[in-house]
């Protein structure tokens, strides 16, 4: 039985804080949220995400968020916090921005490629 990830939604969200010396501009982050995952499941799986599968859906996430699907990105366990609790992708854009992308993904069982 094979699994495939499907992007169901991707939202570009402005950061709520004002840029300043306390909050300098940074490269946008992309956080992927599996559907039907409880808060406890999310908490325990933060260190064991299927990064390889996530990389495959990133072009679809970028496209749904209104960006070019050719934007380069890299995985970081510490994308949102220095303790590693919020893993995600960091977009390698030429300029800093004040937004992040939150995408919902769905695992589909039994899909044959």
Residue pairs with C-beta under 8 A, 6 or more apart in sequence:
1 109
1 110
2 109
2 110
2 111
2 112
2 113
3 53
3 107
3 108
3 109
3 111
4 107
4 108
4 111
4 113
5 50
5 53
5 54
5 56
5 57
5 105
5 106
5 107
5 108
6 57
6 105
6 106
6 108
7 57
7 60
7 61
7 64
7 103
7 104
7 105
8 35
8 104
8 105
8 106
9 64
9 103
9 104
10 60
10 61
10 62
10 64
10 65
10 101
10 102
10 103
10 104
11 65
11 101
11 102
11 103
12 65
12 66
12 67
12 99
12 100
12 101
13 99
13 100
13 101
13 102
14 98
14 99
15 23
15 98
15 99
15 100
17 23
19 25
19 98
25 96
25 97
25 98
26 96
27 90
27 91
27 92
27 93
27 96
27 97
28 90
28 91
28 93
28 97
28 99
28 100
28 101
29 79
29 80
29 88
29 89
29 90
29 91
29 100
29 101
30 58
30 61
30 62
30 73
30 88
30 89
30 90
30 91
30 100
30 101
30 102
30 103
31 79
31 80
31 86
31 88
31 100
31 101
31 102
31 103
32 49
32 54
32 57
32 61
32 88
32 89
32 103
32 105
33 42
33 102
33 103
33 104
33 105
34 42
34 104
34 105
34 106
34 107
35 104
35 105
35 106
35 107
36 106
37 45
46 84
46 85
46 86
46 87
47 77
47 84
47 87
49 87
51 75
54 75
54 89
54 105
55 75
57 105
58 73
58 89
59 69
60 69
61 101
61 103
62 68
62 69
62 71
62 73
62 101
63 69
64 103
65 101
65 103
67 91
67 101
71 91
71 92
71 93
72 91
72 92
73 89
73 90
73 91
73 92
74 89
74 90
74 92
75 87
75 88
75 89
76 87
76 88
76 89
76 90
77 84
77 87
78 84
78 86
78 87
79 86
79 87
79 88
79 89
79 90
80 86
80 87
80 88
